[in-house]
Every structure is written in structure tokens, then in C-alpha cells.
Amino acid sequence: MARGPKKHLKRMFAPSHWMLDKLKGRWAPKPSAGPHKMRECMPLIVMLRERLKYALTYREVKMIVMQRLIKVDGKVRTDMFYPAGFMDVVQIEKTKENFRLLYDTKKRFVLHKVVKEEASYKLCRVKKIHRGPKGIPYAITHDGRTLRYPDPDVKVNDTVRVDIATGKMLDYVKFDAGNSVMISSGNNMGRVGVISHRERHPGSFEIVHIKDAVGHTFATRLQNVFVIGKGSKPWISLPKGNGIKLSIIEDRNAKMSK
């Protein structure tokens, strides 16, 4: 009889985008419960040990987080299994580094270095809009935030810019044709483009057609699309490659020319 939640994760079943060696032990870090789903997050231990290489062992990561050196979205996190996810801002004041977690076109997380000004806000996709007690409207975002009294024009699927220090909404961008988007899940994950049009299918999955900067068009489900800016100008800086997926041949040529 299994009672309660699972507390362990086998290395075999860890999400492949963490890129853990399959021979380095039997276990993988199991992310804590938090604002992002287990399969769509990157725990701080994977970030510090496998990506940034600031630690070599589990104990060293523990020492780093317990010294309160790592901030995620402006809050100190001492849990090394804390799930950081898409659009989160990770700050390490000791090294004066700020990173934003974004995807590359191969579905992997990129720790994209950002300047201090850009690290002061993040973009959040609105998942639900409700009314609470006494009819107070509030929006729920993709990272579990509750924003009270959002702008009445903000609807589901729009993106709001949230100030990390105060948690208040600074600005918003509608889910409209002509706005730039990043694909946050599915087969086209990490690609960046501009919405060309949206197919409505009531009762089924709505499909969005997107065109990227080099003219390739692709389609994906509405829930995979994350608006990142008005017009073709994104509000955040993009990782290298600018979210343009290379074909297998282009990718090979780029690797060969290195």
C-alpha cells in the first residue's frame, strides 16, 4: 500500500531535459511541490550542480542554498529541490548574476543571463480569471500567483508583466494576431514567432498558427503558446538562436563549422 506522495525519483524517470547521466547513480533529485509541475521544472540542485557547475556534490549545493545565496523571483530559497520553471528569475547576488529560465528549440531549459533591470520583472501567462469573496476579481497565472484587481481588459491566455519586488502587475499584452510568442510545451517548444491566426474549435483544442523570423510557419495548441511581447518586439531578451529552429542539416552545418 502506497500511502501519500512519492518522495523519491529514479534516475531513469527523471525528465530528460535535465540531462542527467544515466550511469551516475540510481536516484535523481525529486523536486518539491511548488509553483511549477515536476516534469516542467528544474530543481535548484540540478541548476547549481549540472548547469552552472557551482557545486560538485549534493552537500556543496546544500551549503550554497543554506547560506541564503540563491533567490528565485526575488525570494531566498533554501530548499535545494525547489522547482524553478519557465520565466522564473534566478538571482545570485554573490556573483552578481541574474538568469531567466527559458527554453531552447531542443526543449531544454536555458539559464539565460539577463541584466539587473530586466531581472526586476517577469512575464506570467493568465490561466484563470475569477471573482473571490465580495466579488473581488483576481487572475491566476502559470506560476501559481494570484493577482487581485487585474486590469478588466486582461483575459485568459493574455500575458501580464509582474514586478518581482512587489508582485504587482505593471503591464499586459493581449493574445492577439501579430504579437510575438514563445512556445512553452509540445513539439515546437522553445520556438519564437508571431501569431498569424487562431482557429477556434469550441469543445476541442484551439489551434494557433505561428510564423517565425525566418518565415517558417507552424501550428500548435493554444495552451502551449505564451505571449512575450507586443508586435514583433519581445519584452524579454531571448537566448542565443532567438528561438529559431534549425533544420537537421542547418544544425549539423553549424556544429561542423565550430
C-alpha positions as a Markdown table, in Angstrom:
| # | Residue | x | y | z |
|---|---|---|---|---|
| 1 | Met | 0.0 | 0.0 | 0.0 |
| 2 | Ala | 1.5 | 3.3 | -1.1 |
| 3 | Arg | 0.3 | 6.0 | 1.3 |
| 4 | Gly | 0.9 | 9.6 | 0.5 |
| 5 | Pro | 3.1 | 11.3 | -2.1 |
| 6 | Lys | 6.2 | 9.7 | -3.5 |
| 7 | Lys | 9.4 | 11.1 | -2.0 |
| 8 | His | 11.9 | 9.6 | -4.4 |
| 9 | Leu | 12.6 | 9.8 | -8.1 |
| 10 | Lys | 14.6 | 7.2 | -10.0 |
| 11 | Arg | 17.2 | 8.4 | -12.4 |
| 12 | Met | 15.5 | 6.6 | -15.3 |
| 13 | Phe | 12.3 | 8.5 | -14.9 |
| 14 | Ala | 13.7 | 12.0 | -14.3 |
| 15 | Pro | 12.7 | 14.4 | -17.1 |
| 16 | Ser | 15.2 | 14.0 | -20.0 |
| 17 | His | 15.7 | 17.8 | -20.3 |
| 18 | Trp | 17.6 | 17.8 | -17.0 |
| 19 | Met | 20.2 | 15.8 | -19.0 |
| 20 | Leu | 21.4 | 13.7 | -16.1 |
| 21 | Asp | 23.9 | 10.9 | -16.8 |
| 22 | Lys | 22.2 | 7.6 | -16.6 |
| 23 | Leu | 25.3 | 6.0 | -15.0 |
| 24 | Lys | 25.9 | 8.4 | -12.2 |
| 25 | Gly | 23.8 | 6.7 | -9.5 |
| 26 | Arg | 20.4 | 5.3 | -9.3 |
| 27 | Trp | 18.5 | 8.3 | -8.0 |
| 28 | Ala | 17.6 | 11.7 | -9.2 |
| 29 | Pro | 16.6 | 14.7 | -7.1 |
| 30 | Lys | 12.8 | 14.8 | -6.7 |
| 31 | Pro | 11.5 | 18.4 | -6.9 |
| 32 | Ser | 9.5 | 19.7 | -4.0 |
| 33 | Ala | 5.9 | 20.7 | -4.6 |
| 34 | Gly | 5.8 | 24.2 | -5.8 |
| 35 | Pro | 4.7 | 26.7 | -8.5 |
| 36 | His | 5.8 | 24.5 | -11.4 |
| 37 | Lys | 5.0 | 20.9 | -12.3 |
| 38 | Met | 7.6 | 18.3 | -11.6 |
| 39 | Arg | 8.1 | 17.5 | -15.3 |
| 40 | Glu | 8.3 | 21.1 | -16.3 |
| 41 | Cys | 10.7 | 22.5 | -13.8 |
| 42 | Met | 14.3 | 22.4 | -12.9 |
| 43 | Pro | 15.2 | 22.0 | -9.2 |
| 44 | Leu | 17.9 | 24.3 | -7.8 |
| 45 | Ile | 20.2 | 21.3 | -7.3 |
| 46 | Val | 20.2 | 20.4 | -11.0 |
| 47 | Met | 20.7 | 24.1 | -11.8 |
| 48 | Leu | 23.7 | 24.6 | -9.5 |
| 49 | Arg | 25.4 | 21.3 | -9.9 |
| 50 | Glu | 24.7 | 20.2 | -13.5 |
| 51 | Arg | 24.3 | 23.5 | -15.3 |
| 52 | Leu | 26.2 | 26.3 | -13.6 |
| 53 | Lys | 28.8 | 23.9 | -12.1 |
| 54 | Tyr | 29.0 | 26.0 | -8.9 |
| 55 | Ala | 29.0 | 22.7 | -6.8 |
| 56 | Leu | 30.3 | 19.3 | -7.4 |
| 57 | Thr | 28.2 | 17.3 | -4.8 |
| 58 | Tyr | 24.9 | 17.2 | -3.1 |
| 59 | Arg | 26.5 | 18.5 | 0.1 |
| 60 | Glu | 28.0 | 21.5 | -1.6 |
| 61 | Val | 24.7 | 22.5 | -3.1 |
| 62 | Lys | 23.2 | 22.3 | 0.3 |
| 63 | Met | 25.9 | 24.6 | 1.7 |
| 64 | Ile | 25.2 | 27.1 | -1.0 |
| 65 | Val | 21.4 | 27.3 | -0.6 |
| 66 | Met | 21.7 | 27.3 | 3.2 |
| 67 | Gln | 23.8 | 30.4 | 3.1 |
| 68 | Arg | 20.8 | 32.1 | 1.6 |
| 69 | Leu | 22.7 | 33.0 | -1.6 |
| 70 | Ile | 20.1 | 31.9 | -4.2 |
| 71 | Lys | 17.0 | 33.9 | -4.9 |
| 72 | Val | 14.1 | 32.8 | -7.1 |
| 73 | Asp | 11.7 | 35.5 | -8.2 |
| 74 | Gly | 13.2 | 37.8 | -5.5 |
| 75 | Lys | 12.7 | 35.4 | -2.6 |
| 76 | Val | 15.5 | 33.5 | -0.9 |
| 77 | Arg | 15.0 | 29.7 | -1.4 |
| 78 | Thr | 16.9 | 27.4 | 1.0 |
| 79 | Asp | 15.2 | 24.2 | -0.4 |
| 80 | Met | 17.6 | 22.8 | -3.0 |
| 81 | Phe | 14.8 | 20.8 | -4.5 |
| 82 | Tyr | 12.7 | 24.0 | -5.1 |
| 83 | Pro | 11.2 | 23.8 | -8.6 |
| 84 | Ala | 12.2 | 26.8 | -10.7 |
| 85 | Gly | 10.4 | 26.9 | -14.0 |
| 86 | Phe | 9.7 | 28.8 | -17.2 |
| 87 | Met | 10.2 | 32.6 | -16.9 |
| 88 | Asp | 11.5 | 32.4 | -13.4 |
| 89 | Val | 14.3 | 34.8 | -12.5 |
| 90 | Val | 17.2 | 33.3 | -10.5 |
| 91 | Gln | 19.5 | 35.8 | -8.8 |
| 92 | Ile | 22.9 | 35.0 | -7.3 |
| 93 | Glu | 24.0 | 38.3 | -5.6 |
| 94 | Lys | 27.4 | 36.9 | -4.6 |
| 95 | Thr | 28.4 | 36.5 | -8.3 |
| 96 | Lys | 26.2 | 39.5 | -9.4 |
| 97 | Glu | 24.4 | 37.2 | -11.8 |
| 98 | Asn | 20.8 | 37.1 | -12.9 |
| 99 | Phe | 19.3 | 34.4 | -15.0 |
| 100 | Arg | 15.9 | 33.9 | -16.6 |
| 101 | Leu | 14.8 | 30.3 | -17.3 |
| 102 | Leu | 13.7 | 29.9 | -20.9 |
| 103 | Tyr | 13.6 | 27.1 | -23.3 |
| 104 | Asp | 15.9 | 26.4 | -26.3 |
| 105 | Thr | 14.5 | 24.9 | -29.5 |
| 106 | Lys | 15.6 | 21.5 | -28.4 |
| 107 | Lys | 13.1 | 21.6 | -25.4 |
| 108 | Arg | 15.8 | 22.1 | -22.8 |
| 109 | Phe | 16.0 | 24.8 | -20.2 |
| 110 | Val | 18.4 | 27.6 | -20.8 |
| 111 | Leu | 19.8 | 29.7 | -18.0 |
| 112 | His | 19.7 | 32.9 | -20.0 |
| 113 | Lys | 21.8 | 35.7 | -18.4 |
| 114 | Val | 19.9 | 39.0 | -18.1 |
| 115 | Val | 20.9 | 42.4 | -16.9 |
| 116 | Lys | 19.7 | 43.7 | -13.5 |
| 117 | Glu | 17.0 | 46.0 | -15.0 |
| 118 | Glu | 15.4 | 43.0 | -16.8 |
| 119 | Ala | 15.7 | 40.8 | -13.8 |
| 120 | Ser | 13.3 | 43.1 | -11.9 |
| 121 | Tyr | 10.2 | 41.8 | -13.7 |
| 122 | Lys | 8.8 | 38.6 | -15.2 |
| 123 | Leu | 6.1 | 37.6 | -17.6 |
| 124 | Cys | 3.2 | 35.5 | -16.4 |
| 125 | Arg | 0.5 | 33.8 | -18.5 |
| 126 | Val | -3.0 | 34.2 | -17.2 |
| 127 | Lys | -4.6 | 30.8 | -16.7 |
| 128 | Lys | -7.9 | 31.8 | -15.0 |
| 129 | Ile | -9.9 | 34.8 | -14.1 |
| 130 | His | -12.3 | 34.5 | -11.2 |
| 131 | Arg | -14.2 | 36.6 | -8.6 |
| 132 | Gly | -13.4 | 36.0 | -5.0 |
| 133 | Pro | -15.3 | 36.9 | -1.8 |
| 134 | Lys | -17.2 | 40.2 | -2.1 |
| 135 | Gly | -16.8 | 40.0 | -5.9 |
| 136 | Ile | -13.2 | 40.9 | -6.0 |
| 137 | Pro | -11.7 | 39.9 | -9.4 |
| 138 | Tyr | -8.4 | 38.0 | -9.4 |
| 139 | Ala | -6.2 | 36.4 | -12.0 |
| 140 | Ile | -4.3 | 33.1 | -11.6 |
| 141 | Thr | -1.0 | 32.9 | -13.5 |
| 142 | His | 1.0 | 29.9 | -14.9 |
| 143 | Asp | 3.4 | 30.1 | -11.9 |
| 144 | Gly | 0.7 | 30.0 | -9.2 |
| 145 | Arg | 0.4 | 33.7 | -8.4 |
| 146 | Thr | -2.9 | 35.3 | -7.6 |
| 147 | Leu | -3.1 | 38.9 | -8.9 |
| 148 | Arg | -6.0 | 40.8 | -7.3 |
| 149 | Tyr | -7.9 | 43.5 | -9.2 |
| 150 | Pro | -6.2 | 42.8 | -12.6 |
| 151 | Asp | -7.0 | 45.3 | -15.4 |
| 152 | Pro | -10.5 | 44.5 | -16.6 |
| 153 | Asp | -9.2 | 44.1 | -20.2 |
| 154 | Val | -7.0 | 41.1 | -19.2 |
| 155 | Lys | -8.5 | 37.8 | -20.2 |
| 156 | Val | -7.3 | 34.1 | -20.1 |
| 157 | Asn | -4.2 | 33.4 | -22.3 |
| 158 | Asp | -3.0 | 37.0 | -22.1 |
| 159 | Thr | 0.4 | 37.8 | -20.6 |
| 160 | Val | 1.0 | 40.2 | -17.7 |
| 161 | Arg | 4.3 | 41.7 | -16.7 |
| 162 | Val | 4.7 | 41.4 | -12.9 |
| 163 | Asp | 7.1 | 43.4 | -10.8 |
| 164 | Ile | 9.1 | 40.8 | -8.8 |
| 165 | Ala | 9.7 | 43.0 | -5.8 |
| 166 | Thr | 6.0 | 44.0 | -5.2 |
| 167 | Gly | 4.2 | 41.2 | -7.0 |
| 168 | Lys | 2.1 | 43.9 | -8.7 |
| 169 | Met | 1.0 | 43.9 | -12.4 |
| 170 | Leu | 2.9 | 46.5 | -14.4 |
| 171 | Asp | 1.6 | 46.0 | -17.9 |
| 172 | Tyr | -0.2 | 43.4 | -20.0 |
| 173 | Val | -0.2 | 42.2 | -23.6 |
| 174 | Lys | -3.3 | 40.6 | -25.2 |
| 175 | Phe | -3.3 | 37.2 | -27.0 |
| 176 | Asp | -3.8 | 38.7 | -30.5 |
| 177 | Ala | -2.6 | 38.1 | -34.0 |
| 178 | Gly | 0.6 | 39.9 | -34.7 |
| 179 | Asn | 2.1 | 39.6 | -31.2 |
| 180 | Ser | 5.3 | 37.7 | -30.5 |
| 181 | Val | 5.0 | 34.4 | -28.7 |
| 182 | Met | 7.2 | 31.6 | -27.3 |
| 183 | Ile | 6.0 | 28.0 | -27.3 |
| 184 | Ser | 6.2 | 26.6 | -23.8 |
| 185 | Ser | 5.4 | 23.0 | -24.4 |
| 186 | Gly | 4.7 | 20.5 | -27.1 |
| 187 | Asn | 6.7 | 19.6 | -30.2 |
| 188 | Asn | 7.6 | 23.2 | -31.1 |
| 189 | Met | 8.8 | 24.0 | -27.6 |
| 190 | Gly | 11.2 | 27.0 | -27.4 |
| 191 | Arg | 10.3 | 28.4 | -30.8 |
| 192 | Val | 9.6 | 32.1 | -31.0 |
| 193 | Gly | 7.4 | 33.6 | -33.7 |
| 194 | Val | 4.4 | 35.9 | -34.4 |
| 195 | Ile | 0.8 | 34.8 | -34.2 |
| 196 | Ser | -0.7 | 34.7 | -37.7 |
| 197 | His | -4.2 | 33.4 | -36.8 |
| 198 | Arg | -6.1 | 31.3 | -34.3 |
| 199 | Glu | -8.5 | 28.5 | -35.3 |
| 200 | Arg | -11.4 | 28.3 | -32.8 |
| 201 | His | -12.8 | 24.8 | -32.1 |
| 202 | Pro | -15.4 | 25.1 | -29.3 |
| 203 | Gly | -15.3 | 22.0 | -27.2 |
| 204 | Ser | -11.9 | 20.9 | -28.6 |
| 205 | Phe | -8.4 | 22.1 | -28.8 |
| 206 | Glu | -7.9 | 25.5 | -30.4 |
| 207 | Ile | -5.0 | 25.7 | -32.8 |
| 208 | Val | -2.7 | 28.7 | -33.2 |
| 209 | His | -0.7 | 29.3 | -36.4 |
| 210 | Ile | 2.6 | 31.0 | -35.9 |
| 211 | Lys | 5.3 | 32.4 | -38.2 |
| 212 | Asp | 8.9 | 32.7 | -37.1 |
| 213 | Ala | 11.5 | 35.3 | -38.0 |
| 214 | Val | 12.9 | 33.4 | -41.0 |
| 215 | Gly | 9.4 | 32.7 | -42.4 |
| 216 | His | 8.8 | 29.1 | -41.3 |
| 217 | Thr | 5.2 | 28.6 | -40.2 |
| 218 | Phe | 4.0 | 26.0 | -37.7 |
| 219 | Ala | 0.8 | 25.3 | -35.7 |
| 220 | Thr | 0.3 | 24.3 | -32.1 |
| 221 | Arg | -2.4 | 24.1 | -29.4 |
| 222 | Leu | -3.5 | 27.3 | -27.8 |
| 223 | Gln | -2.4 | 26.2 | -24.3 |
| 224 | Asn | 1.2 | 25.8 | -25.5 |
| 225 | Val | 1.5 | 29.4 | -26.6 |
| 226 | Phe | 3.0 | 32.1 | -24.3 |
| 227 | Val | 2.8 | 35.7 | -25.5 |
| 228 | Ile | 6.1 | 37.5 | -24.8 |
| 229 | Gly | 5.6 | 40.9 | -26.4 |
| 230 | Lys | 3.5 | 43.4 | -28.4 |
| 231 | Gly | 4.1 | 43.2 | -32.2 |
| 232 | Ser | 7.3 | 41.6 | -33.2 |
| 233 | Lys | 9.2 | 43.1 | -30.3 |
| 234 | Pro | 9.6 | 40.7 | -27.3 |
| 235 | Trp | 9.6 | 42.2 | -23.8 |
| 236 | Ile | 12.4 | 39.9 | -22.7 |
| 237 | Ser | 15.8 | 39.2 | -24.2 |
| 238 | Leu | 15.9 | 35.8 | -25.9 |
| 239 | Pro | 18.6 | 33.1 | -25.6 |
| 240 | Lys | 21.1 | 32.6 | -28.4 |
| 241 | Gly | 19.4 | 31.4 | -31.6 |
| 242 | Asn | 16.4 | 33.7 | -30.9 |
| 243 | Gly | 14.0 | 30.7 | -30.8 |
| 244 | Ile | 14.5 | 29.8 | -34.5 |
| 245 | Lys | 14.6 | 26.1 | -35.0 |
| 246 | Leu | 17.2 | 24.9 | -37.4 |
| 247 | Ser | 16.6 | 22.0 | -39.7 |
| 248 | Ile | 18.7 | 18.9 | -39.2 |
| 249 | Ile | 21.1 | 19.9 | -42.0 |
| 250 | Glu | 21.5 | 23.5 | -40.8 |
| 251 | Asp | 22.1 | 22.2 | -37.3 |
| 252 | Arg | 24.8 | 19.8 | -38.4 |
| 253 | Asn | 26.5 | 22.5 | -40.5 |
| 254 | Ala | 26.5 | 24.9 | -37.5 |
| 255 | Lys | 28.1 | 22.1 | -35.4 |
| 256 | Met | 30.6 | 21.2 | -38.1 |
| 257 | Ser | 31.7 | 24.8 | -38.6 |
| 258 | Lys | 32.7 | 25.2 | -34.9 |
